[in-house]
Amino acid sequence: MGEVRLLGVSGSSYSRRVEWALKVKGVEYEFIEEDLQNKSPLLLQSNPVLKKIPVLIHNGKPICESMVILEYIDETFDGPSILPNDPYERATARFWARFIDGKCLEAVGKALWSKGKEEEQSIQQEAYEMLKIVDNELKDKKFFGGDKIGFVDVAANYIPFWLEIVEEATGVVLVTSEKFPHLCAWRDEYLSCSEVKENLPDRDMMFGFFKAKVQAAAAAK
């Protein structure tokens, strides 16, 4: 297995994706907490292009970007599969992971922090449309890939935990059981899984972090 180190931030959904995958595979690793205001030489050396977390270092070799790291972990270490074995299902999982981690996340992020802007309604409408696509994909499903958490669920890990906290901090509520029943049912299943429940940041700490961001934004106006 060799030496495995993870450079990350404990409150980051991107870091938590990688930690979840390592735990599912049963990989022992060292977590190195990064200060993003004062990035370590190791982080800058390991990811000189993007200078971002997370970075997985396996036997001295760095792998960057959380979704790339997930695939590396799945291919490199023994244990339960994260991606489906069937090539078509694997390609489909990659598509949904990219959509949720890209276009959907971007729309949701804009909507959550758009309060007070003139274009708030149109921004929130775009987020609703993206979330509705995800909600429809979860119809009649426990998880995106079936009966167990997999690649797409990990890509969407910001929705069940981080999204709700930011909603509370900003006062902008996007996800309700009335609008997105399948998404909310999935969220409850997701958070009840031991692999997830035992590997989440402290909720009060995260709420304080986002509330401080809201207050700082208000003070800057």
N, CA, C and O of each residue as an XYZ file, in Angstrom:
884
protein
N       0.832     -1.211      0.000
C       0.000      0.000      0.000
C       0.862      1.255      0.000
O       0.549      2.230     -0.683
N       1.957      1.227      0.774
C       2.873      2.366      0.807
C       2.363      3.519      1.644
O       1.276      3.462      2.219
N       3.170      4.567      1.702
C       2.829      5.749      2.505
C       1.760      6.573      1.789
O       1.876      6.872      0.600
N       0.713      6.932      2.541
C      -0.376      7.730      1.994
C      -0.593      8.942      2.885
O      -0.850      8.816      4.082
N      -0.484     10.119      2.280
C      -0.743     11.366      3.009
C      -1.776     12.182      2.239
O      -1.819     12.153      1.010
N      -2.599     12.905      2.978
C      -3.622     13.743      2.357
C      -3.482     15.170      2.865
O      -3.615     15.434      4.060
N      -3.212     16.089      1.938
C      -3.168     17.511      2.273
C      -4.574     18.063      2.051
O      -5.111     17.985      0.945
N      -5.164     18.617      3.102
C      -6.532     19.094      2.970
C      -6.930     20.057      4.059
O      -6.102     20.517      4.844
N      -8.218     20.354      4.093
C      -8.821     21.201      5.128
C     -10.004     20.421      5.672
O     -10.862     19.977      4.908
N     -10.057     20.250      6.985
C     -11.049     19.355      7.580
C     -12.484     19.788      7.304
O     -13.384     18.949      7.289
N     -12.716     21.082      7.086
C     -14.067     21.562      6.810
C     -14.432     21.575      5.339
O     -15.524     22.019      4.984
N     -13.550     21.103      4.477
C     -13.770     21.158      3.030
C     -14.497     19.911      2.531
O     -14.110     18.788      2.853
N     -15.547     20.116      1.746
C     -16.249     18.968      1.155
C     -15.336     18.221      0.180
O     -15.483     17.013     -0.003
N     -14.402     18.927     -0.440
C     -13.484     18.285     -1.383
C     -12.521     17.342     -0.648
O     -12.254     16.233     -1.109
N     -12.012     17.792      0.486
C     -11.147     16.926      1.288
C     -11.916     15.728      1.822
O     -11.407     14.607      1.839
N     -13.147     15.975      2.259
C     -13.955     14.899      2.852
C     -14.296     13.827      1.827
O     -14.428     12.655      2.179
N     -14.439     14.211      0.574
C     -14.652     13.205     -0.475
C     -13.526     12.178     -0.463
O     -13.752     10.969     -0.489
N     -12.318     12.700     -0.424
C     -11.145     11.828     -0.502
C     -11.046     10.971      0.757
O     -10.747      9.780      0.679
N     -11.296     11.580      1.916
C     -11.232     10.814      3.168
C     -12.250      9.680      3.164
O     -11.952      8.568      3.601
N     -13.466      9.967      2.662
C     -14.484      8.924      2.617
C     -14.001      7.755      1.762
O     -14.142      6.598      2.158
N     -13.443      8.043      0.611
C     -12.965      6.984     -0.286
C     -11.856      6.158      0.376
O     -11.839      4.932      0.265
N     -10.946      6.829      1.054
C      -9.864      6.120      1.737
C     -10.403      5.211      2.832
O      -9.922      4.093      3.013
N     -11.402      5.695      3.562
C     -11.985      4.889      4.642
C     -12.742      3.692      4.088
O     -12.656      2.598      4.646
N     -13.484      3.879      2.997
C     -14.211      2.771      2.380
C     -13.237      1.684      1.921
O     -13.515      0.491      2.043
N     -12.093      2.119      1.391
C     -11.098      1.165      0.905
C     -10.249      0.567      2.036
O      -9.501     -0.389      1.828
N     -10.379      1.148      3.234
C      -9.586      0.650      4.352
C      -8.127      1.062      4.295
O      -7.257      0.353      4.801
N      -7.857      2.207      3.681
C      -6.485      2.686      3.516
C      -6.094      3.552      4.715
O      -6.796      4.505      5.055
N      -4.990      3.222      5.338
C      -4.464      4.059      6.422
C      -3.730      5.240      5.803
O      -2.979      5.085      4.840
N      -3.957      6.426      6.370
C      -3.360      7.628      5.791
C      -3.095      8.660      6.882
O      -3.662      8.613      7.974
N      -2.221      9.581      6.545
C      -1.940     10.715      7.430
C      -2.622     11.948      6.845
O      -2.405     12.301      5.686
N      -3.447     12.595      7.662
C      -4.100     13.827      7.214
C      -3.277     15.024      7.673
O      -2.941     15.154      8.851
N      -2.962     15.889      6.727
C      -2.175     17.090      7.036
C      -3.054     18.305      6.785
O      -3.389     18.610      5.640
N      -3.426     18.995      7.851
C      -4.306     20.160      7.762
C      -3.536     21.339      7.175
O      -2.458     21.694      7.653
N      -4.106     21.938      6.131
C      -3.478     23.072      5.474
C      -4.130     24.385      5.920
O      -5.336     24.443      6.161
N      -3.326     25.416      6.022
C      -3.816     26.778      6.234
C      -3.803     27.460      4.874
O      -2.739     27.767      4.337
N      -4.990     27.695      4.318
C      -5.057     28.221      2.954
C      -4.631     29.685      2.866
O      -4.401     30.202      1.773
N      -4.526     30.351      4.014
C      -4.000     31.711      4.021
C      -2.466     31.723      4.076
O      -1.824     32.741      3.816
N      -1.913     30.580      4.416
C      -0.458     30.456      4.515
C      -0.078     29.045      4.068
O       0.287     28.196      4.881
N      -0.171     28.816      2.764
C      -0.017     27.472      2.222
C       1.396     26.931      2.457
O       2.391     27.642      2.319
N       1.445     25.657      2.814
C       2.719     25.039      3.149
C       3.580     24.837      1.907
O       3.061     24.726      0.797
N       4.890     24.790      2.098
C       5.772     24.468      0.970
C       5.427     23.116      0.336
O       5.563     22.933     -0.873
N       4.977     22.173      1.176
C       4.629     20.857      0.648
C       3.444     20.944     -0.310
O       3.445     20.291     -1.353
N       2.432     21.747      0.034
C       1.284     21.912     -0.855
C       1.695     22.601     -2.149
O       1.305     22.165     -3.233
N       2.467     23.655     -2.051
C       2.887     24.401     -3.246
C       3.788     23.563     -4.141
O       3.765     23.693     -5.365
N       4.576     22.707     -3.519
C       5.456     21.816     -4.289
C       4.641     20.686     -4.930
O       4.928     20.264     -6.050
N       3.617     20.198     -4.203
C       2.836     19.050     -4.672
C       1.804     19.433     -5.728
O       1.469     18.623     -6.592
N       1.295     20.676     -5.660
C       0.314     21.141     -6.643
C       0.712     22.544     -7.111
O       0.031     23.521     -6.800
N       1.807     22.639     -7.852
C       2.319     23.958     -8.255
C       1.449     24.668     -9.277
O       1.548     25.886     -9.425
N       0.599     23.937     -9.985
C      -0.238     24.546    -11.023
C      -1.442     25.253    -10.408
O      -1.666     26.438    -10.657
N      -2.220     24.522     -9.600
C      -3.441     25.081     -9.024
C      -3.269     25.595     -7.591
O      -4.012     26.463     -7.134
N      -2.269     25.037     -6.893
C      -1.981     25.453     -5.501
C      -3.210     25.277     -4.602
O      -3.472     26.108     -3.732
N      -3.969     24.175     -4.821
C      -5.206     23.943     -4.082
C      -5.178     22.583     -3.384
O      -4.399     21.693     -3.726
N      -6.059     22.463     -2.395
C      -6.307     21.168     -1.768
C      -7.546     20.564     -2.405
O      -8.352     21.296     -2.979
N      -7.723     19.259     -2.323
C      -6.855     18.292     -1.667
C      -5.762     17.783     -2.607
O      -5.871     17.851     -3.831
N      -4.711     17.274     -1.979
C      -3.660     16.579     -2.720
C      -3.394     15.266     -1.988
O      -3.133     15.262     -0.785
N      -3.460     14.169     -2.708
C      -3.092     12.867     -2.157
C      -1.653     12.591     -2.543
O      -1.285     12.715     -3.711
N      -0.844     12.219     -1.575
C       0.553     11.868     -1.858
C       0.726     10.398     -1.536
O       0.660      9.993     -0.375
N       0.948      9.602     -2.571
C       1.095      8.149     -2.411
C       2.513      7.758     -2.808
O       2.912      7.896     -3.964
N       3.259      7.271     -1.834
C       4.668      6.913     -2.063
C       5.445      8.067     -2.692
O       6.265      7.865     -3.588
N       5.172      9.280     -2.209
C       5.908     10.458     -2.656
C       5.383     11.088     -3.920
O       5.867     12.146     -4.323
N       4.393     10.464     -4.569
C       3.855     11.001     -5.821
C       2.523     11.705     -5.558
O       1.608     11.092     -5.008
N       2.394     12.994     -5.945
C       1.162     13.742     -5.678
C       0.100     13.535     -6.755
O       0.410     13.469     -7.945
N      -1.155     13.433     -6.321
C      -2.313     13.390     -7.226
C      -3.236     14.515     -6.791
O      -3.555     14.628     -5.608
N      -3.677     15.359     -7.738
C      -4.463     16.550     -7.421
C      -5.881     16.451     -7.979
O      -6.164     15.657     -8.876
N      -6.768     17.288     -7.417
C      -8.179     17.385     -7.785
C      -8.971     16.195     -7.212
O      -8.658     15.036     -7.482
N      -9.996     16.512     -6.421
C     -10.683     15.483     -5.642
C     -11.280     14.368     -6.498
O     -11.170     13.196     -6.135
N     -11.911     14.705     -7.630
C     -12.540     13.667     -8.436
C     -11.499     12.764     -9.105
O     -11.723     11.564     -9.264
N     -10.378     13.340     -9.490
C      -9.274     12.545    -10.049
C      -8.707     11.627     -8.969
O      -8.384     10.468     -9.227
N      -8.594     12.161     -7.764
C      -8.060     11.373     -6.643
C      -8.979     10.193     -6.341
O      -8.502      9.091     -6.068
N     -10.287     10.414     -6.387
C     -11.230      9.319     -6.124
C     -11.007      8.163     -7.089
O     -10.990      7.003     -6.678
N     -10.838      8.475     -8.367
C     -10.626      7.420     -9.353
C      -9.284      6.717     -9.116
O      -9.170      5.503     -9.287
N      -8.291      7.481     -8.726
C      -6.979      6.886     -8.433
C      -7.086      5.910     -7.267
O      -6.556      4.800     -7.322
N      -7.773      6.332     -6.217
C      -7.953      5.470     -5.039
C      -8.688      4.194     -5.425
O      -8.320      3.100     -4.997
N      -9.726      4.343     -6.235
C     -10.533      3.189     -6.634
C      -9.714      2.192     -7.438
O      -9.872      0.981     -7.287
N      -8.838      2.710     -8.295
C      -8.047      1.843     -9.170
C      -6.818      1.257     -8.463
O      -6.322      0.198     -8.849
N      -6.332      1.949     -7.432
C      -5.048      1.583     -6.831
C      -5.172      0.634     -5.645
O      -4.335     -0.251     -5.465
N      -6.199      0.814     -4.846
C      -6.299      0.074     -3.588
C      -7.411     -0.970     -3.631
O      -8.429     -0.799     -4.302
N      -7.186     -2.049     -2.900
C      -8.205     -3.092     -2.777
C      -9.364     -2.571     -1.931
O      -9.238     -1.572     -1.224
N     -10.501     -3.277     -2.021
C     -11.662     -2.886     -1.233
C     -12.872     -2.677     -2.112
O     -12.803     -2.874     -3.326
N     -13.995     -2.276     -1.506
C     -15.234     -2.079     -2.269
C     -15.045     -1.063     -3.394
O     -14.341     -0.065     -3.233
N     -15.686     -1.331     -4.540
C     -15.570     -0.420     -5.681
C     -16.357      0.855     -5.431
O     -17.442      0.822     -4.850
N     -15.808      1.970     -5.868
C     -16.493      3.257     -5.780
C     -17.191      3.551     -7.109
O     -18.337      4.000     -7.126
N     -16.508      3.301     -8.205
C     -17.103      3.400     -9.537
C     -17.686      2.052     -9.941
O     -17.168      1.013     -9.532
N     -18.761      2.048    -10.740
C     -19.317      0.770    -11.212
C     -18.297      0.003    -12.059
O     -17.400      0.598    -12.655
N     -18.445     -1.310    -12.104
C     -17.551     -2.135    -12.916
C     -17.923     -2.116    -14.393
O     -17.047     -2.189    -15.255
N     -19.213     -2.017    -14.688
C     -19.666     -2.004    -16.071
C     -19.232     -0.712    -16.767
O     -19.444      0.369    -16.217
N     -18.624     -0.791    -17.968
C     -18.110      0.411    -18.639
C     -19.177      1.472    -18.894
O     -18.919      2.662    -18.716
N     -20.383      1.050    -19.313
C     -21.451      2.033    -19.571
C     -21.882      2.713    -18.274
O     -22.032      3.934    -18.227
N     -22.079      1.924    -17.233
C     -22.482      2.494    -15.946
C     -21.391      3.401    -15.387
O     -21.680      4.409    -14.742
N     -20.136      3.035    -15.638
C     -19.019      3.851    -15.174
C     -18.999      5.192    -15.896
O     -18.769      6.233    -15.281
N     -19.242      5.162    -17.211
C     -19.295      6.405    -17.989
C     -20.464      7.278    -17.541
O     -20.330      8.498    -17.443
N     -21.612      6.652    -17.268
C     -22.780      7.396    -16.801
C     -22.510      8.039    -15.452
O     -22.900      9.183    -15.218
N     -21.849      7.317    -14.568
C     -21.507      7.862    -13.250
C     -20.578      9.064    -13.386
O     -20.737     10.058    -12.676
N     -19.623      8.977    -14.282
C     -18.710     10.109    -14.501
C     -19.478     11.330    -15.017
O     -19.197     12.462    -14.624
N     -20.449     11.086    -15.899
C     -21.253     12.201    -16.421
C     -21.989     12.911    -15.297
O     -21.916     14.135    -15.181
N     -22.701     12.150    -14.465
C     -23.483     12.774    -13.395
C     -22.584     13.436    -12.347
O     -22.925     14.488    -11.807
N     -21.451     12.824    -12.068
C     -20.517     13.432    -11.122
C     -20.019     14.767    -11.645
O     -19.917     15.736    -10.893
N     -19.710     14.821    -12.930
C     -19.224     16.070    -13.519
C     -20.313     17.142    -13.519
O     -20.039     18.313    -13.256
N     -21.552     16.734    -13.816
C     -22.663     17.691    -13.814
C     -22.896     18.255    -12.410
O     -23.047     19.465    -12.240
N     -22.927     17.377    -11.408
C     -23.218     17.808    -10.036
C     -22.071     18.642     -9.471
O     -22.298     19.629     -8.771
N     -20.852     18.243     -9.775
C     -19.690     18.953     -9.253
C     -19.393     20.222    -10.043
O     -18.621     21.066     -9.589
N     -19.997     20.365    -11.218
C     -19.738     21.524    -12.061
C     -20.905     22.468    -12.167
O     -21.043     23.385    -11.357
N     -21.748     22.254    -13.158
C     -22.846     23.181    -13.452
C     -23.812     23.342    -12.286
O     -24.248     24.453    -11.983
N     -24.147     22.227    -11.631
C     -25.093     22.295    -10.516
C     -24.487     23.040     -9.321
O     -25.125     23.925     -8.752
N     -23.273     22.686     -8.948
C     -22.612     23.343     -7.816
C     -22.446     24.838     -8.069
O     -22.647     25.647     -7.163
N     -22.087     25.203     -9.276
C     -21.909     26.615     -9.618
C     -23.223     27.385     -9.461
O     -23.240     28.477     -8.893
N     -24.316     26.821     -9.962
C     -25.623     27.485     -9.869
C     -26.086     27.595     -8.431
O     -26.604     28.635     -8.023
N     -25.908     26.541     -7.661
C     -26.320     26.542     -6.250
C     -25.499     27.553     -5.458
O     -26.042     28.288     -4.633
N     -24.199     27.591     -5.706
C     -23.343     28.547     -5.001
C     -23.741     29.984     -5.265
O     -23.780     30.797     -4.342
N     -24.034     30.305     -6.508
C     -24.467     31.664     -6.850
C     -25.774     32.017     -6.153
O     -25.935     33.124     -5.640
N     -26.710     31.062     -6.139
C     -28.022     31.321     -5.540
C     -27.916     31.544     -4.036
O     -28.600     32.407     -3.485
N     -27.073     30.779     -3.379
C     -26.940     30.892     -1.928
C     -26.356     32.234     -1.495
O     -26.674     32.747     -0.422
N     -25.507     32.788     -2.338
C     -24.833     34.037     -1.966
C     -25.333     35.239     -2.765
O     -24.657     36.266     -2.834
N     -26.511     35.112     -3.366
C     -27.013     36.185     -4.233
C     -27.954     37.150     -3.518
O     -28.460     38.084     -4.140
N     -28.196     36.948     -2.234
C     -29.187     37.738     -1.512
C     -28.872     39.230     -1.626
O     -27.750     39.671     -1.379
N     -29.899     39.988     -2.007
C     -29.728     41.442     -2.108
C     -29.393     41.907     -3.507
O     -29.413     43.107     -3.779
N     -29.080     40.971     -4.411
C     -28.745     41.363     -5.774
C     -30.016     41.466     -6.613
O     -30.999     40.770     -6.357
N     -29.987     42.328     -7.603
C     -31.160     42.522     -8.462
C     -31.522     41.246     -9.217
O     -32.697     40.962     -9.447
N     -30.503     40.484     -9.597
C     -30.745     39.291    -10.409
C     -31.017     38.057     -9.540
O     -30.952     36.930    -10.030
N     -31.322     38.266     -8.256
C     -31.477     37.147     -7.311
C     -32.486     36.107     -7.802
O     -32.218     34.907     -7.738
N     -33.637     36.555     -8.287
C     -34.682     35.614     -8.692
C     -34.239     34.713     -9.842
O     -34.463     33.504     -9.799
N     -33.619     35.281    -10.858
C     -33.187     34.479    -12.006
C     -32.065     33.522    -11.612
O     -31.986     32.405    -12.123
N     -31.201     33.965    -10.704
C     -30.110     33.103    -10.238
C     -30.670     31.915     -9.463
O     -30.234     30.779     -9.650
N     -31.641     32.189     -8.589
C     -32.238     31.101     -7.823
C     -33.035     30.161     -8.723
O     -33.062     28.954     -8.482
N     -33.674     30.688     -9.739
C     -34.417     29.840    -10.673
C     -33.486     28.868    -11.390
O     -33.839     27.707    -11.596
N     -32.311     29.332    -11.765
C     -31.340     28.448    -12.410
C     -30.918     27.327    -11.460
O     -30.783     26.172    -11.865
N     -30.712     27.684    -10.188
C     -30.342     26.673     -9.196
C     -31.457     25.644     -9.022
O     -31.189     24.446     -8.931
N     -32.703     26.107     -8.976
C     -33.842     25.193     -8.868
C     -33.871     24.221    -10.051
O     -34.133     23.031     -9.874
N     -33.604     24.727    -11.247
C     -33.629     23.881    -12.435
C     -32.541     22.807    -12.375
O     -32.776     21.656    -12.742
N     -31.352     23.192    -11.911
C     -30.267     22.222    -11.780
C     -30.600     21.165    -10.731
O     -30.373     19.974    -10.946
N     -31.139     21.607     -9.596
C     -31.479     20.681     -8.520
C     -32.625     19.756     -8.924
O     -32.682     18.609     -8.483
N     -33.539     20.254     -9.765
C     -34.650     19.424    -10.231
C     -34.144     18.295    -11.117
O     -34.677     17.186    -11.078
N     -33.130     18.570    -11.906
C     -32.523     17.528    -12.731
C     -31.956     16.420    -11.837
O     -32.142     15.232    -12.102
N     -31.261     16.837    -10.776
C     -30.694     15.870     -9.830
C     -31.804     15.106     -9.121
O     -31.714     13.892     -8.944
N     -32.857     15.824     -8.713
C     -33.988     15.191     -8.034
C     -34.633     14.126     -8.916
O     -34.964     13.039     -8.442
N     -34.810     14.437    -10.191
C     -35.412     13.471    -11.121
C     -34.536     12.236    -11.309
O     -35.043     11.125    -11.460
N     -33.223     12.436    -11.300
C     -32.300     11.309    -11.466
C     -32.394     10.339    -10.281
O     -32.114      9.149    -10.427
N     -32.786     10.849     -9.114
C     -32.866     10.024     -7.906
C     -34.228      9.345     -7.729
O     -34.437      8.616     -6.759
N     -35.136      9.580     -8.646
C     -36.467      8.983     -8.523
C     -36.370      7.456     -8.499
O     -35.735      6.847     -9.360
N     -37.015      6.850     -7.491
C     -37.025      5.388     -7.314
C     -35.642      4.816     -7.023
O     -35.405      3.627     -7.235
N     -34.716      5.666     -6.531
C     -33.369      5.190     -6.196
C     -33.045      5.525     -4.741
O     -33.451      6.566     -4.224
N     -32.310      4.629     -4.094
C     -31.805      4.916     -2.753
C     -30.574      5.808     -2.848
O     -30.454      6.806     -2.139
N     -29.661      5.426     -3.740
C     -28.477      6.220     -4.048
C     -28.369      6.318     -5.562
O     -29.086      5.625     -6.283
N     -27.486      7.164     -6.042
C     -27.374      7.356     -7.486
C     -27.060      6.064     -8.226
O     -27.560      5.828     -9.326
N     -26.223      5.227     -7.609
C     -25.810      4.001     -8.287
C     -26.574      2.768     -7.868
O     -26.266      1.669     -8.330
N     -27.578      2.920     -6.993
C     -28.321      1.745     -6.537
C     -28.492      1.709     -5.037
O     -29.000      2.655     -4.435
N     -28.057      0.593     -4.425
C     -28.314      0.385     -2.997
C     -27.180      0.832     -2.084
O     -27.316      0.784     -0.862
N     -26.066      1.265     -2.660
C     -24.957      1.713     -1.806
C     -24.352      2.993     -2.363
O     -24.465      3.292     -3.552
N     -23.712      3.734     -1.480
C     -23.073      4.990     -1.873
C     -21.937      4.696     -2.851
O     -21.152      3.768     -2.658
N     -21.871      5.508     -3.901
C     -20.814      5.337     -4.888
C     -20.252      6.667     -5.349
O     -20.355      7.681     -4.659
N     -19.664      6.641     -6.515
C     -18.908      7.773     -7.055
C     -19.749      9.051     -7.139
O     -19.295     10.115     -6.718
N     -20.962      8.957     -7.675
C     -21.800     10.148     -7.851
C     -22.242     10.709     -6.503
O     -22.295     11.925     -6.322
N     -22.558      9.834     -5.566
C     -22.956     10.291     -4.229
C     -21.829     11.076     -3.556
O     -22.068     12.076     -2.879
N     -20.608     10.607     -3.753
C     -19.463     11.313     -3.162
C     -19.275     12.670     -3.831
O     -18.950     13.655     -3.169
N     -19.482     12.717     -5.149
C     -19.376     13.993     -5.868
C     -20.406     14.989     -5.358
O     -20.168     16.197     -5.370
N     -21.552     14.481     -4.910
C     -22.652     15.338     -4.454
C     -22.627     15.564     -2.953
O     -23.632     15.991     -2.387
N     -21.517     15.292     -2.294
C     -21.498     15.325     -0.825
C     -21.758     16.702     -0.232
O     -22.090     16.804      0.949
N     -21.614     17.774     -1.026
C     -21.894     19.114     -0.497
C     -23.382     19.346     -0.287
O     -23.762     20.206      0.508
N     -24.232     18.600     -0.982
C     -25.677     18.836     -0.907
C     -26.270     18.427      0.447
O     -26.989     19.227      1.046
N     -25.999     17.214      0.954
C     -26.660     16.823      2.199
C     -26.138     17.519      3.452
O     -26.872     17.625      4.435
N     -24.917     17.988      3.447
C     -24.357     18.574      4.683
C     -24.061     20.055      4.543
O     -24.646     20.869      5.258
N     -23.175     20.419      3.648
C     -22.731     21.805      3.537
C     -23.852     22.739      3.059
O     -23.975     23.860      3.551
N     -24.654     22.287      2.119
C     -25.714     23.127      1.570
C     -26.684     23.578      2.657
O     -27.039     24.754      2.723
N     -27.107     22.659      3.497
C     -28.072     22.989      4.549
C     -27.508     24.020      5.527
O     -28.230     24.900      5.995
N     -26.218     23.904      5.829
C     -25.585     24.843      6.757
C     -25.503     26.233      6.139
O     -25.770     27.227      6.815
N     -25.135     26.313      4.861
C     -25.056     27.612      4.199
C     -26.448     28.226      4.065
O     -26.604     29.440      4.192
N     -27.456     27.396      3.811
C     -28.833     27.889      3.767
C     -29.198     28.567      5.089
O     -29.771     29.657      5.104
N     -28.860     27.911      6.187
C     -29.175     28.465      7.504
C     -28.404     29.760      7.757
O     -28.943     30.705      8.332
N     -27.155     29.802      7.331
C     -26.315     30.982      7.571
C     -26.749     32.171      6.727
O     -26.712     33.308      7.197
N     -27.157     31.925      5.493
C     -27.520     33.023      4.580
C     -29.007     33.365      4.617
O     -29.409     34.459      4.224
N     -29.818     32.422      5.093
C     -31.263     32.633      5.066
C     -31.881     32.343      3.720
O     -33.068     32.604      3.522
N     -31.112     31.809      2.784
C     -31.600     31.448      1.452
C     -31.837     29.935      1.430
O     -30.884     29.155      1.424
N     -33.087     29.530      1.418
C     -33.427     28.103      1.443
C     -33.776     27.643      0.027
O     -34.733     28.130     -0.576
N     -33.003     26.718     -0.487
C     -33.217     26.196     -1.836
C     -33.914     24.845     -1.835
O     -34.807     24.602     -2.647
N     -33.508     23.967     -0.924
C     -33.971     22.587     -0.944
C     -35.031     22.348      0.132
O     -34.766     22.507      1.324
N     -36.214     21.970     -0.296
C     -37.280     21.553      0.612
C     -37.849     20.234      0.114
O     -37.719     19.897     -1.063
N     -38.484     19.485      1.019
C     -39.048     18.186      0.635
C     -40.211     18.339     -0.338
O     -40.502     17.428     -1.113
N     -40.882     19.504     -0.298
C     -41.980     19.746     -1.231
C     -41.456     19.902     -2.654
O     -42.038     19.356     -3.592
N     -40.371     20.636     -2.822
C     -39.822     20.879     -4.156
C     -38.985     19.714     -4.660
O     -39.024     19.377     -5.844
N     -38.227     19.097     -3.754
C     -37.280     18.066     -4.164
C     -37.395     16.837     -3.255
O     -36.497     16.578     -2.454
N     -38.477     16.089     -3.370
C     -38.707     14.958     -2.455
C     -37.657     13.849     -2.573
O     -37.242     13.276     -1.566
N     -37.231     13.547     -3.800
C     -36.261     12.459     -3.987
C     -34.884     12.871     -3.469
O     -34.170     12.062     -2.876
N     -34.523     14.115     -3.694
C     -33.243     14.628     -3.212
C     -33.196     14.612     -1.685
O     -32.170     14.264     -1.100
N     -34.297     14.985     -1.041
C     -34.347     15.009      0.426
C     -34.326     13.598      1.005
O     -33.705     13.363      2.041
N     -35.000     12.658      0.342
C     -34.964     11.267      0.800
C     -33.544     10.715      0.687
O     -33.063     10.020      1.582
N     -32.882     11.035     -0.424
C     -31.473     10.622     -0.607
C     -30.582     11.248      0.460
O     -29.708     10.579      1.011
N     -30.799     12.521      0.750
C     -29.996     13.220      1.766
C     -30.091     12.510      3.113
O     -29.083     12.330      3.796
N     -31.301     12.109      3.493
C     -31.479     11.426      4.779
C     -30.774     10.077      4.796
O     -30.151      9.709      5.792
N     -30.873      9.343      3.696
C     -30.176      8.057      3.591
C     -28.663      8.254      3.666
O     -27.950      7.509      4.339
N     -28.207      9.262      2.965
C     -26.769      9.551      2.886
C     -26.189      9.843      4.273
O     -25.169      9.279      4.669
N     -26.864     10.736      4.996
C     -26.349     11.165      6.300
C     -26.478     10.083      7.368
O     -25.823     10.163      8.407
N     -27.308      9.080      7.127
C     -27.473      8.013      8.107
C     -26.432      6.905      7.938
O     -26.297      6.049      8.812
N     -25.698      6.911      6.827
C     -24.659      5.903      6.598
C     -23.488      6.122      7.542
O     -23.029      7.250      7.723
N     -23.015      5.056      8.135
C     -21.944      5.183      9.127
C     -20.675      5.775      8.522
O     -19.980      6.554      9.174
N     -20.366      5.402      7.261
C     -19.141      5.919      6.637
C     -19.175      7.442      6.530
O     -18.148      8.112      6.645
N     -20.378      7.973      6.307
C     -20.536      9.417      6.161
C     -20.666     10.078      7.523
O     -19.987     11.062      7.815
N     -21.536      9.534      8.345
C     -21.851     10.127      9.650
C     -20.614     10.274     10.520
O     -20.470     11.250     11.257
N     -19.725      9.296     10.429
C     -18.518      9.299     11.263
C     -17.396     10.131     10.649
O     -16.310     10.220     11.222
N     -17.641     10.734      9.505
C     -16.577     11.468      8.818
C     -17.076     12.821      8.326
O     -16.842     13.200      7.179
N     -17.770     13.549      9.212
C     -18.255     14.877      8.889
C     -17.601     15.903      9.809
O     -17.265     15.583     10.950
N     -17.417     17.129      9.329
C     -16.870     18.182     10.195
C     -17.872     18.529     11.299
O     -19.044     18.159     11.226
N     -17.404     19.230     12.301
C     -18.278     19.708     13.365
C     -19.266     20.723     12.792
O     -18.859     21.723     12.201
N     -20.564     20.465     12.966
C     -21.576     21.311     12.343
C     -21.553     22.736     12.907
O     -21.668     23.702     12.153
N     -21.407     22.867     14.215
C     -21.395     24.202     14.828
C     -20.209     25.027     14.322
O     -20.333     26.227     14.077
N     -19.066     24.371     14.169
C     -17.885     25.057     13.644
C     -18.136     25.541     12.216
O     -17.789     26.669     11.864
N     -18.744     24.675     11.396
C     -19.003     25.044     10.013
C     -20.036     26.169      9.919
O     -19.902     27.071      9.092
N     -21.067     26.114     10.766
C     -22.068     27.180     10.761
C     -21.426     28.510     11.151
O     -21.709     29.538     10.536
N     -20.571     28.497     12.161
C     -19.876     29.720     12.571
C     -19.018     30.291     11.457
O     -18.939     31.507     11.281
N     -18.372     29.402     10.704
C     -17.518     29.840      9.593
C     -18.346     30.550      8.528
O     -17.980     31.638      8.081
N     -19.466     29.938      8.117
C     -20.287     30.535      7.058
C     -21.039     31.772      7.554
O     -21.254     32.713      6.791
N     -21.436     31.775      8.820
C     -22.120     32.949      9.362
C     -21.173     34.142      9.386
O     -21.582     35.272      9.122
N     -19.909     33.885      9.703
C     -18.914     34.954      9.700
C     -18.727     35.512      8.288
O     -18.520     36.714      8.120
N     -18.800     34.643      7.270
C     -18.689     35.097      5.888
C     -19.873     35.985      5.518
O     -19.710     37.002      4.844
N     -21.063     35.592      5.963
C     -22.269     36.391      5.705
C     -22.136     37.779      6.347
O     -22.437     38.792      5.716
N     -21.691     37.812      7.584
C     -21.554     39.077      8.319
C     -20.483     39.967      7.676
O     -20.639     41.185      7.591
N     -19.391     39.331      7.226
C     -18.316     40.098      6.574
C     -18.809     40.695      5.255
O     -18.471     41.829      4.917
N     -19.606     39.929      4.515
C     -20.156     40.436      3.247
C     -21.106     41.587      3.491
O     -21.121     42.559      2.735
N     -21.906     41.482      4.553
C     -22.863     42.559      4.888
C     -22.126     43.819      5.315
O     -22.534     44.929      4.973
N     -21.052     43.649      6.054
C     -20.286     44.790      6.536
C     -19.551     45.500      5.406
O     -19.269     46.695      5.488
N     -19.244     44.746      4.346
C     -18.494     45.328      3.226
C     -19.364     46.158      2.305
O     -18.847     46.895      1.464
N     -20.700     46.049      2.451
C     -21.611     46.790      1.553
C     -21.675     48.264      1.940
O     -22.387     49.040      1.301
